[in-house]
Amino acid sequence: MISDGEISSISVVSKRDDAKWFNRALNRLVQIVISTQEATTDIVGGATYSSRGIDAAIAAALEKAVA
């Protein structure tokens, strides 16, 4: 969610990855994105594919929000 021009929350609407890896990446990346207000983050160790997918989804959602 964008509030007052800043990313205030991130919600997952669907996923296809194993919960263990997805949740590991999601929990860390959401904290980073909200605190830095940057859509692209570093990969979470041990959850590379989930991290990449989450980064891509956040970037796509922000592009839609801006348009």
PDB file with one MODEL, atoms N, CA, C and O in Angstrom:
MODEL        1
ATOM      1  N   MET A   1       0.843  -1.163   0.000  1.00  0.00           N
ATOM      2  CA  MET A   1       0.000   0.000   0.000  1.00  0.00           C
ATOM      3  C   MET A   1       0.897   1.238   0.000  1.00  0.00           C
ATOM      4  O   MET A   1       1.924   1.286   0.678  1.00  0.00           O
ATOM      5  N   ILE A   2       0.489   2.213  -0.761  1.00  0.00           N
ATOM      6  CA  ILE A   2       1.173   3.502  -0.801  1.00  0.00           C
ATOM      7  C   ILE A   2       0.328   4.483   0.007  1.00  0.00           C
ATOM      8  O   ILE A   2      -0.877   4.611  -0.214  1.00  0.00           O
ATOM      9  N   SER A   3       0.969   5.164   0.936  1.00  0.00           N
ATOM     10  CA  SER A   3       0.274   6.136   1.769  1.00  0.00           C
ATOM     11  C   SER A   3       1.142   7.377   1.891  1.00  0.00           C
ATOM     12  O   SER A   3       2.299   7.298   2.304  1.00  0.00           O
ATOM     13  N   ASP A   4       0.582   8.518   1.531  1.00  0.00           N
ATOM     14  CA  ASP A   4       1.319   9.783   1.553  1.00  0.00           C
ATOM     15  C   ASP A   4       2.610   9.699   0.735  1.00  0.00           C
ATOM     16  O   ASP A   4       3.632  10.273   1.113  1.00  0.00           O
ATOM     17  N   GLY A   5       2.554   8.979  -0.389  1.00  0.00           N
ATOM     18  CA  GLY A   5       3.696   8.880  -1.290  1.00  0.00           C
ATOM     19  C   GLY A   5       4.782   7.919  -0.851  1.00  0.00           C
ATOM     20  O   GLY A   5       5.853   7.879  -1.457  1.00  0.00           O
ATOM     21  N   GLU A   6       4.525   7.141   0.196  1.00  0.00           N
ATOM     22  CA  GLU A   6       5.524   6.180   0.676  1.00  0.00           C
ATOM     23  C   GLU A   6       4.923   4.784   0.748  1.00  0.00           C
ATOM     24  O   GLU A   6       3.713   4.621   0.905  1.00  0.00           O
ATOM     25  N   ILE A   7       5.784   3.781   0.630  1.00  0.00           N
ATOM     26  CA  ILE A   7       5.355   2.398   0.779  1.00  0.00           C
ATOM     27  C   ILE A   7       5.083   2.175   2.263  1.00  0.00           C
ATOM     28  O   ILE A   7       5.988   2.293   3.089  1.00  0.00           O
ATOM     29  N   SER A   8       3.836   1.852   2.599  1.00  0.00           N
ATOM     30  CA  SER A   8       3.480   1.689   4.008  1.00  0.00           C
ATOM     31  C   SER A   8       3.236   0.235   4.393  1.00  0.00           C
ATOM     32  O   SER A   8       3.365  -0.128   5.562  1.00  0.00           O
ATOM     33  N   SER A   9       2.884  -0.597   3.417  1.00  0.00           N
ATOM     34  CA  SER A   9       2.684  -2.014   3.704  1.00  0.00           C
ATOM     35  C   SER A   9       2.777  -2.808   2.405  1.00  0.00           C
ATOM     36  O   SER A   9       2.622  -2.264   1.311  1.00  0.00           O
ATOM     37  N   ILE A  10       3.029  -4.087   2.548  1.00  0.00           N
ATOM     38  CA  ILE A  10       3.118  -4.994   1.407  1.00  0.00           C
ATOM     39  C   ILE A  10       2.281  -6.217   1.735  1.00  0.00           C
ATOM     40  O   ILE A  10       2.467  -6.841   2.780  1.00  0.00           O
ATOM     41  N   SER A  11       1.359  -6.562   0.844  1.00  0.00           N
ATOM     42  CA  SER A  11       0.488  -7.721   1.031  1.00  0.00           C
ATOM     43  C   SER A  11       0.744  -8.741  -0.070  1.00  0.00           C
ATOM     44  O   SER A  11       0.981  -8.377  -1.222  1.00  0.00           O
ATOM     45  N   VAL A  12       0.695  -9.989   0.284  1.00  0.00           N
ATOM     46  CA  VAL A  12       0.869 -11.073  -0.674  1.00  0.00           C
ATOM     47  C   VAL A  12      -0.508 -11.547  -1.106  1.00  0.00           C
ATOM     48  O   VAL A  12      -1.351 -11.870  -0.269  1.00  0.00           O
ATOM     49  N   VAL A  13      -0.736 -11.588  -2.416  1.00  0.00           N
ATOM     50  CA  VAL A  13      -2.027 -12.063  -2.916  1.00  0.00           C
ATOM     51  C   VAL A  13      -1.943 -13.496  -3.433  1.00  0.00           C
ATOM     52  O   VAL A  13      -2.961 -14.183  -3.510  1.00  0.00           O
ATOM     53  N   SER A  14      -0.749 -13.951  -3.786  1.00  0.00           N
ATOM     54  CA  SER A  14      -0.558 -15.347  -4.178  1.00  0.00           C
ATOM     55  C   SER A  14       0.932 -15.668  -4.156  1.00  0.00           C
ATOM     56  O   SER A  14       1.780 -14.779  -4.234  1.00  0.00           O
ATOM     57  N   LYS A  15       1.228 -16.961  -4.047  1.00  0.00           N
ATOM     58  CA  LYS A  15       2.614 -17.417  -4.076  1.00  0.00           C
ATOM     59  C   LYS A  15       2.634 -18.861  -4.551  1.00  0.00           C
ATOM     60  O   LYS A  15       1.645 -19.585  -4.437  1.00  0.00           O
ATOM     61  N   ARG A  16       3.798 -19.270  -5.094  1.00  0.00           N
ATOM     62  CA  ARG A  16       3.943 -20.647  -5.550  1.00  0.00           C
ATOM     63  C   ARG A  16       5.172 -21.314  -4.960  1.00  0.00           C
ATOM     64  O   ARG A  16       5.484 -22.450  -5.318  1.00  0.00           O
ATOM     65  N   ASP A  17       5.859 -20.654  -4.089  1.00  0.00           N
ATOM     66  CA  ASP A  17       7.084 -21.178  -3.508  1.00  0.00           C
ATOM     67  C   ASP A  17       6.776 -21.902  -2.202  1.00  0.00           C
ATOM     68  O   ASP A  17       5.704 -21.728  -1.622  1.00  0.00           O
ATOM     69  N   ASP A  18       7.730 -22.717  -1.743  1.00  0.00           N
ATOM     70  CA  ASP A  18       7.588 -23.380  -0.452  1.00  0.00           C
ATOM     71  C   ASP A  18       7.516 -22.333   0.651  1.00  0.00           C
ATOM     72  O   ASP A  18       8.272 -21.362   0.641  1.00  0.00           O
ATOM     73  N   ALA A  19       6.620 -22.527   1.585  1.00  0.00           N
ATOM     74  CA  ALA A  19       6.401 -21.549   2.653  1.00  0.00           C
ATOM     75  C   ALA A  19       7.679 -21.246   3.427  1.00  0.00           C
ATOM     76  O   ALA A  19       7.924 -20.094   3.786  1.00  0.00           O
ATOM     77  N   LYS A  20       8.481 -22.249   3.685  1.00  0.00           N
ATOM     78  CA  LYS A  20       9.712 -22.049   4.466  1.00  0.00           C
ATOM     79  C   LYS A  20      10.594 -20.983   3.831  1.00  0.00           C
ATOM     80  O   LYS A  20      11.048 -20.064   4.512  1.00  0.00           O
ATOM     81  N   TRP A  21      10.837 -21.100   2.539  1.00  0.00           N
ATOM     82  CA  TRP A  21      11.735 -20.175   1.847  1.00  0.00           C
ATOM     83  C   TRP A  21      11.053 -18.844   1.575  1.00  0.00           C
ATOM     84  O   TRP A  21      11.651 -17.780   1.728  1.00  0.00           O
ATOM     85  N   PHE A  22       9.802 -18.920   1.172  1.00  0.00           N
ATOM     86  CA  PHE A  22       9.063 -17.698   0.859  1.00  0.00           C
ATOM     87  C   PHE A  22       8.954 -16.803   2.093  1.00  0.00           C
ATOM     88  O   PHE A  22       9.249 -15.610   2.022  1.00  0.00           O
ATOM     89  N   ASN A  23       8.540 -17.363   3.201  1.00  0.00           N
ATOM     90  CA  ASN A  23       8.366 -16.569   4.425  1.00  0.00           C
ATOM     91  C   ASN A  23       9.690 -16.014   4.928  1.00  0.00           C
ATOM     92  O   ASN A  23       9.746 -14.897   5.443  1.00  0.00           O
ATOM     93  N   ARG A  24      10.744 -16.787   4.778  1.00  0.00           N
ATOM     94  CA  ARG A  24      12.074 -16.316   5.187  1.00  0.00           C
ATOM     95  C   ARG A  24      12.439 -15.044   4.415  1.00  0.00           C
ATOM     96  O   ARG A  24      12.898 -14.060   4.995  1.00  0.00           O
ATOM     97  N   ALA A  25      12.227 -15.085   3.102  1.00  0.00           N
ATOM     98  CA  ALA A  25      12.542 -13.927   2.262  1.00  0.00           C
ATOM     99  C   ALA A  25      11.559 -12.787   2.504  1.00  0.00           C
ATOM    100  O   ALA A  25      11.967 -11.636   2.659  1.00  0.00           O
ATOM    101  N   LEU A  26      10.286 -13.097   2.536  1.00  0.00           N
ATOM    102  CA  LEU A  26       9.258 -12.059   2.661  1.00  0.00           C
ATOM    103  C   LEU A  26       9.426 -11.243   3.933  1.00  0.00           C
ATOM    104  O   LEU A  26       9.417 -10.013   3.884  1.00  0.00           O
ATOM    105  N   ASN A  27       9.576 -11.897   5.046  1.00  0.00           N
ATOM    106  CA  ASN A  27       9.679 -11.176   6.319  1.00  0.00           C
ATOM    107  C   ASN A  27      10.824 -10.173   6.304  1.00  0.00           C
ATOM    108  O   ASN A  27      10.670  -9.044   6.771  1.00  0.00           O
ATOM    109  N   ARG A  28      11.955 -10.574   5.779  1.00  0.00           N
ATOM    110  CA  ARG A  28      13.118  -9.682   5.752  1.00  0.00           C
ATOM    111  C   ARG A  28      12.958  -8.581   4.699  1.00  0.00           C
ATOM    112  O   ARG A  28      13.251  -7.416   4.968  1.00  0.00           O
ATOM    113  N   LEU A  29      12.500  -8.945   3.517  1.00  0.00           N
ATOM    114  CA  LEU A  29      12.397  -7.966   2.434  1.00  0.00           C
ATOM    115  C   LEU A  29      11.345  -6.896   2.709  1.00  0.00           C
ATOM    116  O   LEU A  29      11.550  -5.733   2.359  1.00  0.00           O
ATOM    117  N   VAL A  30      10.248  -7.255   3.314  1.00  0.00           N
ATOM    118  CA  VAL A  30       9.225  -6.266   3.647  1.00  0.00           C
ATOM    119  C   VAL A  30       9.806  -5.225   4.595  1.00  0.00           C
ATOM    120  O   VAL A  30       9.584  -4.028   4.411  1.00  0.00           O
ATOM    121  N   GLN A  31      10.537  -5.661   5.592  1.00  0.00           N
ATOM    122  CA  GLN A  31      11.169  -4.724   6.521  1.00  0.00           C
ATOM    123  C   GLN A  31      12.110  -3.776   5.787  1.00  0.00           C
ATOM    124  O   GLN A  31      12.097  -2.568   6.024  1.00  0.00           O
ATOM    125  N   ILE A  32      12.925  -4.331   4.896  1.00  0.00           N
ATOM    126  CA  ILE A  32      13.906  -3.517   4.167  1.00  0.00           C
ATOM    127  C   ILE A  32      13.214  -2.513   3.250  1.00  0.00           C
ATOM    128  O   ILE A  32      13.557  -1.331   3.250  1.00  0.00           O
ATOM    129  N   VAL A  33      12.251  -2.976   2.477  1.00  0.00           N
ATOM    130  CA  VAL A  33      11.570  -2.098   1.512  1.00  0.00           C
ATOM    131  C   VAL A  33      10.861  -0.952   2.227  1.00  0.00           C
ATOM    132  O   VAL A  33      10.957   0.197   1.798  1.00  0.00           O
ATOM    133  N   ILE A  34      10.161  -1.248   3.295  1.00  0.00           N
ATOM    134  CA  ILE A  34       9.435  -0.191   4.006  1.00  0.00           C
ATOM    135  C   ILE A  34      10.400   0.779   4.681  1.00  0.00           C
ATOM    136  O   ILE A  34      10.165   1.987   4.671  1.00  0.00           O
ATOM    137  N   SER A  35      11.466   0.277   5.258  1.00  0.00           N
ATOM    138  CA  SER A  35      12.390   1.181   5.959  1.00  0.00           C
ATOM    139  C   SER A  35      13.238   2.021   5.003  1.00  0.00           C
ATOM    140  O   SER A  35      13.553   3.171   5.311  1.00  0.00           O
ATOM    141  N   THR A  36      13.611   1.463   3.845  1.00  0.00           N
ATOM    142  CA  THR A  36      14.462   2.198   2.905  1.00  0.00           C
ATOM    143  C   THR A  36      13.671   2.903   1.818  1.00  0.00           C
ATOM    144  O   THR A  36      14.183   3.818   1.174  1.00  0.00           O
ATOM    145  N   GLN A  37      12.420   2.486   1.604  1.00  0.00           N
ATOM    146  CA  GLN A  37      11.591   3.003   0.521  1.00  0.00           C
ATOM    147  C   GLN A  37      12.213   2.721  -0.848  1.00  0.00           C
ATOM    148  O   GLN A  37      11.995   3.473  -1.798  1.00  0.00           O
ATOM    149  N   GLU A  38      12.976   1.652  -0.946  1.00  0.00           N
ATOM    150  CA  GLU A  38      13.580   1.198  -2.195  1.00  0.00           C
ATOM    151  C   GLU A  38      12.955  -0.141  -2.564  1.00  0.00           C
ATOM    152  O   GLU A  38      12.835  -1.025  -1.716  1.00  0.00           O
ATOM    153  N   ALA A  39      12.558  -0.295  -3.822  1.00  0.00           N
ATOM    154  CA  ALA A  39      11.899  -1.520  -4.253  1.00  0.00           C
ATOM    155  C   ALA A  39      12.871  -2.678  -4.436  1.00  0.00           C
ATOM    156  O   ALA A  39      12.484  -3.834  -4.263  1.00  0.00           O
ATOM    157  N   THR A  40      14.090  -2.400  -4.772  1.00  0.00           N
ATOM    158  CA  THR A  40      15.065  -3.460  -5.015  1.00  0.00           C
ATOM    159  C   THR A  40      15.933  -3.638  -3.776  1.00  0.00           C
ATOM    160  O   THR A  40      16.466  -2.671  -3.231  1.00  0.00           O
ATOM    161  N   THR A  41      16.065  -4.875  -3.344  1.00  0.00           N
ATOM    162  CA  THR A  41      16.823  -5.179  -2.142  1.00  0.00           C
ATOM    163  C   THR A  41      17.864  -6.249  -2.432  1.00  0.00           C
ATOM    164  O   THR A  41      17.918  -6.790  -3.537  1.00  0.00           O
ATOM    165  N   ASP A  42      18.679  -6.547  -1.448  1.00  0.00           N
ATOM    166  CA  ASP A  42      19.617  -7.652  -1.546  1.00  0.00           C
ATOM    167  C   ASP A  42      18.861  -8.967  -1.428  1.00  0.00           C
ATOM    168  O   ASP A  42      17.745  -9.020  -0.912  1.00  0.00           O
ATOM    169  N   ILE A  43      19.491 -10.017  -1.912  1.00  0.00           N
ATOM    170  CA  ILE A  43      18.924 -11.352  -1.822  1.00  0.00           C
ATOM    171  C   ILE A  43      19.036 -11.847  -0.379  1.00  0.00           C
ATOM    172  O   ILE A  43      20.059 -11.626   0.270  1.00  0.00           O
ATOM    173  N   VAL A  44      18.014 -12.501   0.121  1.00  0.00           N
ATOM    174  CA  VAL A  44      18.069 -13.117   1.444  1.00  0.00           C
ATOM    175  C   VAL A  44      18.755 -14.466   1.287  1.00  0.00           C
ATOM    176  O   VAL A  44      18.304 -15.314   0.517  1.00  0.00           O
ATOM    177  N   GLY A  45      19.842 -14.662   2.016  1.00  0.00           N
ATOM    178  CA  GLY A  45      20.607 -15.897   1.931  1.00  0.00           C
ATOM    179  C   GLY A  45      19.743 -17.116   2.208  1.00  0.00           C
ATOM    180  O   GLY A  45      18.982 -17.144   3.175  1.00  0.00           O
ATOM    181  N   GLY A  46      19.867 -18.115   1.357  1.00  0.00           N
ATOM    182  CA  GLY A  46      19.091 -19.332   1.506  1.00  0.00           C
ATOM    183  C   GLY A  46      17.707 -19.253   0.896  1.00  0.00           C
ATOM    184  O   GLY A  46      16.977 -20.245   0.891  1.00  0.00           O
ATOM    185  N   ALA A  47      17.335 -18.100   0.386  1.00  0.00           N
ATOM    186  CA  ALA A  47      16.006 -17.921  -0.216  1.00  0.00           C
ATOM    187  C   ALA A  47      16.131 -17.079  -1.486  1.00  0.00           C
ATOM    188  O   ALA A  47      15.368 -16.138  -1.706  1.00  0.00           O
ATOM    189  N   THR A  48      17.102 -17.437  -2.307  1.00  0.00           N
ATOM    190  CA  THR A  48      17.423 -16.650  -3.499  1.00  0.00           C
ATOM    191  C   THR A  48      16.241 -16.511  -4.450  1.00  0.00           C
ATOM    192  O   THR A  48      15.895 -15.396  -4.842  1.00  0.00           O
ATOM    193  N   TYR A  49      15.620 -17.618  -4.825  1.00  0.00           N
ATOM    194  CA  TYR A  49      14.532 -17.554  -5.803  1.00  0.00           C
ATOM    195  C   TYR A  49      13.321 -16.807  -5.244  1.00  0.00           C
ATOM    196  O   TYR A  49      12.683 -16.031  -5.956  1.00  0.00           O
ATOM    197  N   SER A  50      13.011 -17.037  -3.993  1.00  0.00           N
ATOM    198  CA  SER A  50      11.906 -16.301  -3.367  1.00  0.00           C
ATOM    199  C   SER A  50      12.218 -14.816  -3.325  1.00  0.00           C
ATOM    200  O   SER A  50      11.349 -13.992  -3.610  1.00  0.00           O
ATOM    201  N   SER A  51      13.447 -14.465  -2.973  1.00  0.00           N
ATOM    202  CA  SER A  51      13.845 -13.060  -2.909  1.00  0.00           C
ATOM    203  C   SER A  51      13.692 -12.391  -4.260  1.00  0.00           C
ATOM    204  O   SER A  51      13.157 -11.286  -4.351  1.00  0.00           O
ATOM    205  N   ARG A  52      14.152 -13.044  -5.301  1.00  0.00           N
ATOM    206  CA  ARG A  52      14.038 -12.476  -6.650  1.00  0.00           C
ATOM    207  C   ARG A  52      12.586 -12.295  -7.052  1.00  0.00           C
ATOM    208  O   ARG A  52      12.220 -11.272  -7.630  1.00  0.00           O
ATOM    209  N   GLY A  53      11.762 -13.282  -6.750  1.00  0.00           N
ATOM    210  CA  GLY A  53      10.342 -13.198  -7.088  1.00  0.00           C
ATOM    211  C   GLY A  53       9.634 -12.081  -6.339  1.00  0.00           C
ATOM    212  O   GLY A  53       8.824 -11.353  -6.913  1.00  0.00           O
ATOM    213  N   ILE A  54       9.939 -11.953  -5.072  1.00  0.00           N
ATOM    214  CA  ILE A  54       9.332 -10.896  -4.260  1.00  0.00           C
ATOM    215  C   ILE A  54       9.775  -9.531  -4.759  1.00  0.00           C
ATOM    216  O   ILE A  54       8.954  -8.622  -4.884  1.00  0.00           O
ATOM    217  N   ASP A  55      11.064  -9.375  -5.048  1.00  0.00           N
ATOM    218  CA  ASP A  55      11.562  -8.109  -5.593  1.00  0.00           C
ATOM    219  C   ASP A  55      10.837  -7.753  -6.888  1.00  0.00           C
ATOM    220  O   ASP A  55      10.416  -6.611  -7.077  1.00  0.00           O
ATOM    221  N   ALA A  56      10.695  -8.728  -7.772  1.00  0.00           N
ATOM    222  CA  ALA A  56      10.018  -8.483  -9.058  1.00  0.00           C
ATOM    223  C   ALA A  56       8.559  -8.096  -8.846  1.00  0.00           C
ATOM    224  O   ALA A  56       8.048  -7.205  -9.526  1.00  0.00           O
ATOM    225  N   ALA A  57       7.889  -8.754  -7.912  1.00  0.00           N
ATOM    226  CA  ALA A  57       6.490  -8.459  -7.652  1.00  0.00           C
ATOM    227  C   ALA A  57       6.320  -7.061  -7.060  1.00  0.00           C
ATOM    228  O   ALA A  57       5.388  -6.340  -7.414  1.00  0.00           O
ATOM    229  N   ILE A  58       7.217  -6.688  -6.168  1.00  0.00           N
ATOM    230  CA  ILE A  58       7.138  -5.349  -5.583  1.00  0.00           C
ATOM    231  C   ILE A  58       7.358  -4.289  -6.652  1.00  0.00           C
ATOM    232  O   ILE A  58       6.637  -3.293  -6.703  1.00  0.00           O
ATOM    233  N   ALA A  59       8.353  -4.502  -7.506  1.00  0.00           N
ATOM    234  CA  ALA A  59       8.624  -3.543  -8.577  1.00  0.00           C
ATOM    235  C   ALA A  59       7.430  -3.416  -9.517  1.00  0.00           C
ATOM    236  O   ALA A  59       7.073  -2.310  -9.922  1.00  0.00           O
ATOM    237  N   ALA A  60       6.813  -4.542  -9.864  1.00  0.00           N
ATOM    238  CA  ALA A  60       5.647  -4.508 -10.756  1.00  0.00           C
ATOM    239  C   ALA A  60       4.474  -3.786 -10.098  1.00  0.00           C
ATOM    240  O   ALA A  60       3.779  -3.009 -10.752  1.00  0.00           O
ATOM    241  N   ALA A  61       4.253  -4.035  -8.823  1.00  0.00           N
ATOM    242  CA  ALA A  61       3.151  -3.366  -8.119  1.00  0.00           C
ATOM    243  C   ALA A  61       3.374  -1.864  -8.028  1.00  0.00           C
ATOM    244  O   ALA A  61       2.431  -1.084  -8.162  1.00  0.00           O
ATOM    245  N   LEU A  62       4.630  -1.455  -7.799  1.00  0.00           N
ATOM    246  CA  LEU A  62       4.925  -0.026  -7.728  1.00  0.00           C
ATOM    247  C   LEU A  62       4.743   0.644  -9.082  1.00  0.00           C
ATOM    248  O   LEU A  62       4.261   1.774  -9.154  1.00  0.00           O
ATOM    249  N   GLU A  63       5.121  -0.039 -10.151  1.00  0.00           N
ATOM    250  CA  GLU A  63       4.915   0.519 -11.490  1.00  0.00           C
ATOM    251  C   GLU A  63       3.435   0.760 -11.747  1.00  0.00           C
ATOM    252  O   GLU A  63       3.059   1.796 -12.295  1.00  0.00           O
ATOM    253  N   LYS A  64       2.593  -0.194 -11.353  1.00  0.00           N
ATOM    254  CA  LYS A  64       1.142  -0.025 -11.513  1.00  0.00           C
ATOM    255  C   LYS A  64       0.617   1.112 -10.666  1.00  0.00           C
ATOM    256  O   LYS A  64      -0.260   1.861 -11.095  1.00  0.00           O
ATOM    257  N   ALA A  65       1.148   1.241  -9.469  1.00  0.00           N
ATOM    258  CA  ALA A  65       0.681   2.287  -8.548  1.00  0.00           C
ATOM    259  C   ALA A  65       1.013   3.675  -9.085  1.00  0.00           C
ATOM    260  O   ALA A  65       0.233   4.611  -8.914  1.00  0.00           O
ATOM    261  N   VAL A  66       2.163   3.810  -9.729  1.00  0.00           N
ATOM    262  CA  VAL A  66       2.595   5.094 -10.252  1.00  0.00           C
ATOM    263  C   VAL A  66       1.821   5.469 -11.513  1.00  0.00           C
ATOM    264  O   VAL A  66       1.563   6.645 -11.770  1.00  0.00           O
ATOM    265  N   ALA A  67       1.456   4.459 -12.291  1.00  0.00           N
ATOM    266  CA  ALA A  67       0.776   4.700 -13.580  1.00  0.00           C
ATOM    267  C   ALA A  67      -0.625   5.218 -13.417  1.00  0.00           C
ATOM    268  O   ALA A  67      -1.312   5.464 -14.409  1.00  0.00           O
TER     269      ALA A  67
ENDMDL
END
